[in-house]
Amino acid sequence: ATSHDTSWAKAWHKWALFNFDVISFHESRDNRDAVNPYLQPAVSGFFRSVSLRRANVQQDILRLLTLWFKYGGQLEVDC
């Protein structure tokens, strides 16, 4: 959906949330090495979602900050 309509905020939100949930799953199993492929899509998806929506973005911002605090030093998250 994100490739067919790059301005659809809900698609970006769902894409970011999917990747965030996969990261959370791997964290719960102490498998932090498996989160790397999902970091960049989650971060960029939350940025796109927040930039395209004007209301109700607080939860996406909090999730984005969570990723930054946990993984901000990694190349996949470093801006």
C-alpha positions in Angstrom: 0.0 0.0 0.0 2.9 2.4 0.7 4.3 1.9 -2.7 1.0 2.4 -4.5 0.0 5.6 -2.6 2.9 7.3 -0.9 0.7 9.9 0.7 -1.6 7.5 2.5 -0.9 8.1 6.2 -2.7 5.0 7.4 -0.6 2.7 5.2 2.6 4.2 6.6 1.2 3.9 10.2 0.4 0.2 9.7 3.7 -0.5 8.0 5.6 1.2 10.8 3.5 -0.5 13.5 4.1 -4.0 11.9 7.9 -3.5 12.0 7.7 -2.1 15.5 5.7 -5.1 16.7 8.3 -7.5 15.1 11.0 -5.6 16.9 9.1 -5.9 20.2 8.6 -9.7 19.6 12.4 -10.2 19.1 13.2 -8.0 22.2 10.9 -10.2 24.3 12.9 -13.2 23.3 16.2 -11.5 24.0 17.1 -11.7 20.3 18.2 -8.2 19.6 20.3 -9.2 16.6 17.1 -10.0 14.7 15.7 -6.5 15.0 18.1 -4.8 12.6 16.2 -5.5 9.4 13.1 -3.9 10.9 14.6 -0.7 12.4 14.8 1.4 9.3 11.3 0.5 8.0 9.8 1.3 11.4 11.6 4.6 11.9 11.0 5.8 8.3 7.4 4.6 8.5 6.7 6.5 11.7 8.2 9.6 10.3 6.1 9.4 7.2 3.0 8.6 9.2 3.5 11.6 11.5 4.3 14.0 8.6 1.2 13.0 6.7 -1.3 13.1 9.5 -2.1 16.2 11.5 -4.0 14.7 14.4 -3.6 11.7 16.7 0.1 11.3 16.1 1.2 11.1 19.8 1.4 7.3 19.8 3.5 7.2 16.7 5.8 9.9 18.1 6.2 7.9 21.4 7.1 4.7 19.4 9.6 6.6 17.3 11.2 8.0 20.4 11.3 4.5 22.0 13.2 3.3 18.9 15.6 6.2 19.0 16.4 5.8 22.7 17.0 2.0 22.3 18.7 1.9 19.0 19.8 5.5 18.1 23.4 4.6 17.9 22.9 2.0 15.2 23.4 2.8 11.6 19.8 1.7 10.6 18.4 4.4 13.0 21.1 7.1 12.8 19.9 10.1 10.8 
